[in-house]
Amino acid sequence: MSLDLLAYAAFFLTMALTYAVMCLGLNLQWGQTGLFNVGIAAFVAIGAYVSALLTTPPTPDRFGGFDMPILVGWLGGAAAAGLAAWLVGALTIRLRSDYLAIATFGVAVCVQLCVLNLQGLTGGAFGIGFIPRPFSHLAGNVLAFGLANLALMAGLVAVLYLALEHLAKSPWGRVLRAIREDETAAQALGKRPIRFRLQAFTIGGAIMGLAGAAQGHFIGFIAPDNYLPVLTFQVWAMLIVGGSGNNRGAILGAILVWGLWALSAAAVSAFVPPEQQARAAALQIVAIGVGLCAILLLRPRGILGERSALGPRGKHGRRPGRRPDDRAP
């Protein structure tokens, strides 16, 4: 029994860490640069499908099946998602706030419709199966397989965290925060906000694509239903709960919100009659919404909100990460 619990814990944490990678990408776009992207599902889907096409065995009724190594698939998925983010950003990055949100949401809907209807490329509603899984030679030992994948995802998250922390502390990262706080002032200092915003949007999209590729290979199957707009809602909730602008907060929020999602699913299965479970599944979104409201009331900037660069209480004695117009919770 204890081995089964360990195997489930490894599976749970591995899935949570795939969402943590998505959160890190969103944190670069929104937390560091202020880009309101609600098309997360699109870039995750692009990464997952491109990686699947590159690594699956040949299939007569579908394009792709190049049977390449998993690493090539992950890199290809990240590159394809980054390219898509660059193309979308080149057209929409000049838009502000809600207008950018509307544009990216439209992109997500278009991508979801494409993967649903381009059956010769994506498998249509049936999706793509037989995606090679890392450490598949350990599949007979559920615990060893789960721990090996957990170690792989933990290593990936650690590398991304260190790289993004380095970028955040670099001159490039300081320019992003300056653009987020006051784009006009940054432009007056000789910076080119459009170029920096496009760079952040592209890198964030590539990270989301990498997350989609990793998640697809861990599960071994992808389908259009995996990339509905609810995925974007989940990732945004994770970032808000953990703390926007803080990479550690992005990782923590992903684990907590995914835990709430999994716990609510288990509660529905255990306490709701089978004939009502399809309707009761909506309670998962309700649970996340309630948790999100509680966090916003108790910790408006998230559990690990962005820290001020001025020290423990800041220049004027304010708490870290608070602007003058913030109100106490």
One Martini backbone bead per residue (centre of mass of N, CA, C, O) as a GRO file, in nm:
protein
  329
    1MET     BB    1   0.058   0.062  -0.021
    2SER     BB    2   0.301   0.257   0.005
    3LEU     BB    3   0.392   0.224  -0.291
    4ASP     BB    4   0.136   0.341  -0.416
    5LEU     BB    5   0.163   0.621  -0.286
    6LEU     BB    6   0.436   0.690  -0.411
    7ALA     BB    7   0.348   0.663  -0.705
    8TYR     BB    8   0.130   0.882  -0.690
    9ALA     BB    9   0.312   1.113  -0.593
   10ALA     BB   10   0.491   1.112  -0.844
   11PHE     BB   11   0.267   1.171  -1.045
   12PHE     BB   12   0.164   1.434  -0.921
   13LEU     BB   13   0.436   1.595  -0.930
   14THR     BB   14   0.487   1.573  -1.231
   15MET     BB   15   0.234   1.721  -1.323
   16ALA     BB   16   0.286   1.980  -1.159
   17LEU     BB   17   0.560   2.048  -1.307
   18THR     BB   18   0.437   2.099  -1.585
   19TYR     BB   19   0.279   2.346  -1.480
   20ALA     BB   20   0.524   2.504  -1.375
   21VAL     BB   21   0.638   2.564  -1.655
   22MET     BB   22   0.401   2.731  -1.751
   23CYS     BB   23   0.423   2.944  -1.522
   24LEU     BB   24   0.703   3.047  -1.598
   25GLY     BB   25   0.617   3.158  -1.872
   26LEU     BB   26   0.395   3.350  -1.762
   27ASN     BB   27   0.578   3.511  -1.568
   28LEU     BB   28   0.745   3.642  -1.790
   29GLN     BB   29   0.505   3.786  -1.927
   30TRP     BB   30   0.348   3.905  -1.671
   31GLY     BB   31   0.530   3.939  -1.413
   32GLN     BB   32   0.770   4.096  -1.582
   33THR     BB   33   0.596   4.251  -1.841
   34GLY     BB   34   0.264   4.264  -1.870
   35LEU     BB   35   0.145   4.020  -2.041
   36PHE     BB   36  -0.186   3.938  -2.155
   37ASN     BB   37  -0.211   3.590  -2.164
   38VAL     BB   38  -0.493   3.372  -2.298
   39GLY     BB   39  -0.312   3.147  -2.495
   40ILE     BB   40  -0.173   2.898  -2.360
   41ALA     BB   41  -0.299   2.645  -2.496
   42ALA     BB   42  -0.168   2.686  -2.773
   43PHE     BB   43   0.138   2.645  -2.698
   44VAL     BB   44   0.105   2.372  -2.565
   45ALA     BB   45  -0.012   2.225  -2.814
   46ILE     BB   46   0.217   2.271  -3.011
   47GLY     BB   47   0.435   2.125  -2.849
   48ALA     BB   48   0.293   1.849  -2.832
   49TYR     BB   49   0.245   1.788  -3.138
   50VAL     BB   50   0.530   1.820  -3.246
   51SER     BB   51   0.660   1.606  -3.065
   52ALA     BB   52   0.479   1.372  -3.155
   53LEU     BB   53   0.550   1.379  -3.461
   54LEU     BB   54   0.864   1.329  -3.415
   55THR     BB   55   0.841   1.048  -3.212
   56THR     BB   56   0.657   0.878  -3.354
   57PRO     BB   57   0.558   0.632  -3.525
   58PRO     BB   58   0.465   0.533  -3.812
   59THR     BB   59   0.163   0.648  -3.998
   60PRO     BB   60  -0.051   0.608  -4.265
   61ASP     BB   61  -0.300   0.829  -4.160
   62ARG     BB   62  -0.044   1.021  -4.079
   63PHE     BB   63   0.144   1.272  -4.028
   64GLY     BB   64   0.463   1.172  -3.957
   65GLY     BB   65   0.649   0.963  -3.776
   66PHE     BB   66   0.991   0.996  -3.715
   67ASP     BB   67   1.125   0.855  -3.466
   68MET     BB   68   1.250   1.037  -3.254
   69PRO     BB   69   1.387   1.160  -3.003
   70ILE     BB   70   1.274   1.313  -2.725
   71LEU     BB   71   1.461   1.560  -2.724
   72VAL     BB   72   1.382   1.654  -3.007
   73GLY     BB   73   1.084   1.698  -2.942
   74TRP     BB   74   1.117   1.912  -2.724
   75LEU     BB   75   1.274   2.116  -2.893
   76GLY     BB   76   1.066   2.134  -3.124
   77GLY     BB   77   0.826   2.230  -2.952
   78ALA     BB   78   0.959   2.489  -2.844
   79ALA     BB   79   1.026   2.615  -3.120
   80ALA     BB   80   0.738   2.622  -3.235
   81ALA     BB   81   0.613   2.793  -3.007
   82GLY     BB   82   0.807   3.031  -3.038
   83LEU     BB   83   0.733   3.097  -3.329
   84ALA     BB   84   0.433   3.145  -3.277
   85ALA     BB   85   0.477   3.373  -3.070
   86TRP     BB   86   0.622   3.562  -3.264
   87LEU     BB   87   0.396   3.591  -3.471
   88VAL     BB   88   0.181   3.692  -3.275
   89GLY     BB   89   0.347   3.927  -3.156
   90ALA     BB   90   0.400   4.088  -3.421
   91LEU     BB   91   0.076   4.153  -3.432
   92THR     BB   92  -0.001   4.212  -3.093
   93ILE     BB   93   0.211   4.364  -2.896
   94ARG     BB   94   0.079   4.661  -2.921
   95LEU     BB   95  -0.119   4.573  -2.748
   96ARG     BB   96  -0.339   4.621  -2.468
   97SER     BB   97  -0.433   4.418  -2.242
   98ASP     BB   98  -0.743   4.331  -2.338
   99TYR     BB   99  -0.659   4.314  -2.641
  100LEU     BB  100  -0.447   4.093  -2.608
  101ALA     BB  101  -0.636   3.886  -2.482
  102ILE     BB  102  -0.827   3.855  -2.723
  103ALA     BB  103  -0.615   3.767  -2.931
  104THR     BB  104  -0.505   3.513  -2.776
  105PHE     BB  105  -0.775   3.369  -2.754
  106GLY     BB  106  -0.818   3.338  -3.058
  107VAL     BB  107  -0.569   3.161  -3.102
  108ALA     BB  108  -0.658   2.926  -2.920
  109VAL     BB  109  -0.914   2.854  -3.080
  110CYS     BB  110  -0.776   2.797  -3.351
  111VAL     BB  111  -0.592   2.567  -3.255
  112GLN     BB  112  -0.815   2.381  -3.147
  113LEU     BB  113  -0.958   2.351  -3.424
  114CYS     BB  114  -0.719   2.234  -3.580
  115VAL     BB  115  -0.669   1.975  -3.401
  116LEU     BB  116  -0.967   1.872  -3.455
  117ASN     BB  117  -0.968   1.883  -3.800
  118LEU     BB  118  -0.663   1.780  -3.865
  119GLN     BB  119  -0.644   1.456  -3.908
  120GLY     BB  120  -0.380   1.411  -4.090
  121LEU     BB  121  -0.201   1.550  -3.846
  122THR     BB  122  -0.362   1.508  -3.539
  123GLY     BB  123  -0.618   1.293  -3.538
  124GLY     BB  124  -0.814   1.466  -3.414
  125ALA     BB  125  -1.029   1.352  -3.175
  126PHE     BB  126  -0.824   1.100  -3.122
  127GLY     BB  127  -0.545   1.178  -3.159
  128ILE     BB  128  -0.225   1.083  -3.003
  129GLY     BB  129  -0.046   0.793  -2.982
  130PHE     BB  130   0.241   0.635  -2.886
  131ILE     BB  131   0.405   0.808  -2.700
  132PRO     BB  132   0.700   0.835  -2.589
  133ARG     BB  133   0.845   0.743  -2.278
  134PRO     BB  134   1.024   0.804  -2.030
  135PHE     BB  135   1.153   0.521  -1.910
  136SER     BB  136   1.003   0.265  -2.043
  137HIS     BB  137   1.182   0.029  -1.916
  138LEU     BB  138   1.016   0.093  -1.623
  139ALA     BB  139   0.706   0.023  -1.652
  140GLY     BB  140   0.693  -0.239  -1.468
  141ASN     BB  141   0.786  -0.017  -1.250
  142VAL     BB  142   0.604   0.219  -1.116
  143LEU     BB  143   0.791   0.359  -0.914
  144ALA     BB  144   1.045   0.395  -1.088
  145PHE     BB  145   0.905   0.548  -1.315
  146GLY     BB  146   0.801   0.788  -1.143
  147LEU     BB  147   1.077   0.880  -1.022
  148ALA     BB  148   1.223   0.933  -1.289
  149ASN     BB  149   1.024   1.151  -1.394
  150LEU     BB  150   1.050   1.337  -1.152
  151ALA     BB  151   1.351   1.396  -1.183
  152LEU     BB  152   1.333   1.518  -1.464
  153MET     BB  153   1.133   1.752  -1.396
  154ALA     BB  154   1.297   1.875  -1.167
  155GLY     BB  155   1.541   1.944  -1.343
  156LEU     BB  156   1.392   2.128  -1.542
  157VAL     BB  157   1.286   2.334  -1.336
  158ALA     BB  158   1.561   2.414  -1.221
  159VAL     BB  159   1.684   2.524  -1.480
  160LEU     BB  160   1.466   2.736  -1.539
  161TYR     BB  161   1.484   2.889  -1.275
  162LEU     BB  162   1.781   2.977  -1.296
  163ALA     BB  163   1.757   3.119  -1.571
  164LEU     BB  164   1.528   3.323  -1.490
  165GLU     BB  165   1.678   3.452  -1.255
  166HIS     BB  166   1.911   3.558  -1.421
  167LEU     BB  167   1.736   3.732  -1.609
  168ALA     BB  168   1.597   3.907  -1.388
  169LYS     BB  169   1.894   4.024  -1.285
  170SER     BB  170   1.938   4.141  -1.542
  171PRO     BB  171   1.916   4.397  -1.757
  172TRP     BB  172   1.682   4.270  -1.911
  173GLY     BB  173   1.492   4.230  -1.666
  174ARG     BB  174   1.484   4.532  -1.583
  175VAL     BB  175   1.347   4.627  -1.840
  176LEU     BB  176   1.086   4.469  -1.812
  177ARG     BB  177   0.997   4.608  -1.545
  178ALA     BB  178   0.997   4.891  -1.657
  179ILE     BB  179   0.777   4.840  -1.869
  180ARG     BB  180   0.558   4.747  -1.672
  181GLU     BB  181   0.549   5.018  -1.501
  182ASP     BB  182   0.687   5.227  -1.745
  183GLU     BB  183   0.704   5.261  -2.074
  184THR     BB  184   0.768   5.562  -2.121
  185ALA     BB  185   1.023   5.576  -1.942
  186ALA     BB  186   1.182   5.356  -2.090
  187GLN     BB  187   1.181   5.504  -2.364
  188ALA     BB  188   1.330   5.764  -2.255
  189LEU     BB  189   1.598   5.570  -2.196
  190GLY     BB  190   1.625   5.404  -2.493
  191LYS     BB  191   1.415   5.192  -2.511
  192ARG     BB  192   1.248   4.901  -2.672
  193PRO     BB  193   0.955   4.771  -2.592
  194ILE     BB  194   0.869   4.591  -2.829
  195ARG     BB  195   1.118   4.408  -2.835
  196PHE     BB  196   1.103   4.306  -2.539
  197ARG     BB  197   0.816   4.196  -2.548
  198LEU     BB  198   0.870   3.991  -2.775
  199GLN     BB  199   1.086   3.828  -2.632
  200ALA     BB  200   0.915   3.741  -2.386
  201PHE     BB  201   0.687   3.605  -2.549
  202THR     BB  202   0.863   3.393  -2.690
  203ILE     BB  203   0.992   3.253  -2.445
  204GLY     BB  204   0.727   3.183  -2.303
  205GLY     BB  205   0.613   3.007  -2.536
  206ALA     BB  206   0.843   2.798  -2.536
  207ILE     BB  207   0.797   2.698  -2.246
  208MET     BB  208   0.508   2.599  -2.296
  209GLY     BB  209   0.586   2.394  -2.517
  210LEU     BB  210   0.767   2.223  -2.334
  211ALA     BB  211   0.541   2.142  -2.141
  212GLY     BB  212   0.364   1.997  -2.349
  213ALA     BB  213   0.573   1.786  -2.430
  214ALA     BB  214   0.624   1.662  -2.150
  215GLN     BB  215   0.329   1.582  -2.090
  216GLY     BB  216   0.279   1.400  -2.338
  217HIS     BB  217   0.509   1.194  -2.268
  218PHE     BB  218   0.409   1.112  -1.988
  219ILE     BB  219   0.124   1.007  -2.082
  220GLY     BB  220   0.111   0.914  -2.417
  221PHE     BB  221  -0.131   1.128  -2.477
  222ILE     BB  222  -0.326   1.325  -2.716
  223ALA     BB  223  -0.588   1.586  -2.721
  224PRO     BB  224  -0.800   1.847  -2.767
  225ASP     BB  225  -0.924   1.836  -2.468
  226ASN     BB  226  -0.645   1.928  -2.329
  227TYR     BB  227  -0.686   2.243  -2.487
  228LEU     BB  228  -0.870   2.407  -2.332
  229PRO     BB  229  -0.943   2.704  -2.170
  230VAL     BB  230  -0.907   2.578  -1.881
  231LEU     BB  231  -0.598   2.576  -1.887
  232THR     BB  232  -0.560   2.879  -1.863
  233PHE     BB  233  -0.703   2.907  -1.594
  234GLN     BB  234  -0.516   2.730  -1.429
  235VAL     BB  235  -0.248   2.887  -1.472
  236TRP     BB  236  -0.345   3.155  -1.360
  237ALA     BB  237  -0.417   3.051  -1.080
  238MET     BB  238  -0.133   2.958  -1.006
  239LEU     BB  239   0.007   3.235  -1.025
  240ILE     BB  240  -0.173   3.394  -0.826
  241VAL     BB  241  -0.134   3.214  -0.580
  242GLY     BB  242   0.183   3.220  -0.572
  243GLY     BB  243   0.299   3.477  -0.740
  244SER     BB  244   0.354   3.736  -0.915
  245GLY     BB  245   0.704   3.772  -1.009
  246ASN     BB  246   0.759   3.472  -0.886
  247ASN     BB  247   0.907   3.174  -0.942
  248ARG     BB  248   0.840   3.027  -0.680
  249GLY     BB  249   0.537   3.089  -0.690
  250ALA     BB  250   0.477   2.936  -0.952
  251ILE     BB  251   0.547   2.655  -0.841
  252LEU     BB  252   0.365   2.651  -0.591
  253GLY     BB  253   0.094   2.707  -0.735
  254ALA     BB  254   0.093   2.452  -0.909
  255ILE     BB  255   0.083   2.247  -0.677
  256LEU     BB  256  -0.171   2.349  -0.526
  257VAL     BB  257  -0.381   2.354  -0.759
  258TRP     BB  258  -0.343   2.063  -0.848
  259GLY     BB  259  -0.426   1.947  -0.575
  260LEU     BB  260  -0.715   2.062  -0.578
  261TRP     BB  261  -0.801   1.926  -0.840
  262ALA     BB  262  -0.748   1.629  -0.751
  263LEU     BB  263  -0.922   1.634  -0.492
  264SER     BB  264  -1.194   1.702  -0.630
  265ALA     BB  265  -1.198   1.452  -0.811
  266ALA     BB  266  -1.196   1.244  -0.579
  267ALA     BB  267  -1.460   1.345  -0.445
  268VAL     BB  268  -1.646   1.290  -0.682
  269SER     BB  269  -1.588   0.980  -0.701
  270ALA     BB  270  -1.671   0.913  -0.394
  271PHE     BB  271  -1.966   1.101  -0.351
  272VAL     BB  272  -2.072   1.061  -0.645
  273PRO     BB  273  -2.272   0.944  -0.855
  274PRO     BB  274  -2.209   0.821  -1.162
  275GLU     BB  275  -2.452   0.977  -1.315
  276GLN     BB  276  -2.329   1.274  -1.184
  277GLN     BB  277  -2.018   1.326  -1.253
  278ALA     BB  278  -2.023   1.508  -1.502
  279ARG     BB  279  -2.149   1.751  -1.353
  280ALA     BB  280  -1.958   1.754  -1.093
  281ALA     BB  281  -1.689   1.840  -1.238
  282ALA     BB  282  -1.739   2.152  -1.204
  283LEU     BB  283  -1.629   2.166  -0.905
  284GLN     BB  284  -1.335   2.217  -0.973
  285ILE     BB  285  -1.368   2.513  -1.060
  286VAL     BB  286  -1.499   2.606  -0.800
  287ALA     BB  287  -1.263   2.539  -0.612
  288ILE     BB  288  -1.060   2.729  -0.746
  289GLY     BB  289  -1.227   2.987  -0.714
  290VAL     BB  290  -1.236   2.986  -0.406
  291GLY     BB  291  -0.931   2.979  -0.360
  292LEU     BB  292  -0.872   3.242  -0.513
  293CYS     BB  293  -1.042   3.429  -0.335
  294ALA     BB  294  -0.893   3.373  -0.072
  295ILE     BB  295  -0.615   3.473  -0.162
  296LEU     BB  296  -0.704   3.765  -0.244
  297LEU     BB  297  -0.792   3.838   0.050
  298LEU     BB  298  -0.523   3.750   0.211
  299ARG     BB  299  -0.321   3.753  -0.068
  300PRO     BB  300  -0.308   3.971  -0.321
  301ARG     BB  301   0.007   3.873  -0.417
  302GLY     BB  302   0.028   3.611  -0.295
  303ILE     BB  303   0.220   3.395  -0.128
  304LEU     BB  304   0.478   3.483  -0.332
  305GLY     BB  305   0.542   3.769  -0.380
  306GLU     BB  306   0.688   4.026  -0.501
  307ARG     BB  307   0.993   4.165  -0.441
  308SER     BB  308   1.164   4.417  -0.333
  309ALA     BB  309   1.472   4.591  -0.411
  310LEU     BB  310   1.483   4.767  -0.116
  311GLY     BB  311   1.394   4.547   0.086
  312PRO     BB  312   1.204   4.460   0.352
  313ARG     BB  313   1.050   4.780   0.349
  314GLY     BB  314   1.170   4.982   0.192
  315LYS     BB  315   1.203   5.319   0.147
  316HIS     BB  316   0.892   5.384   0.290
  317GLY     BB  317   0.804   5.121   0.473
  318ARG     BB  318   0.702   4.916   0.293
  319ARG     BB  319   0.603   4.639   0.181
  320PRO     BB  320   0.677   4.408  -0.022
  321GLY     BB  321   0.539   4.479  -0.344
  322ARG     BB  322   0.416   4.761  -0.282
  323ARG     BB  323   0.210   5.002  -0.375
  324PRO     BB  324   0.076   5.301  -0.292
  325ASP     BB  325  -0.231   5.202  -0.400
  326ASP     BB  326  -0.254   4.988  -0.210
  327ARG     BB  327  -0.453   4.764  -0.026
  328ALA     BB  328  -0.547   4.622   0.237
  329PRO     BB  329  -0.690   4.307   0.307
   0.00000   0.00000   0.00000
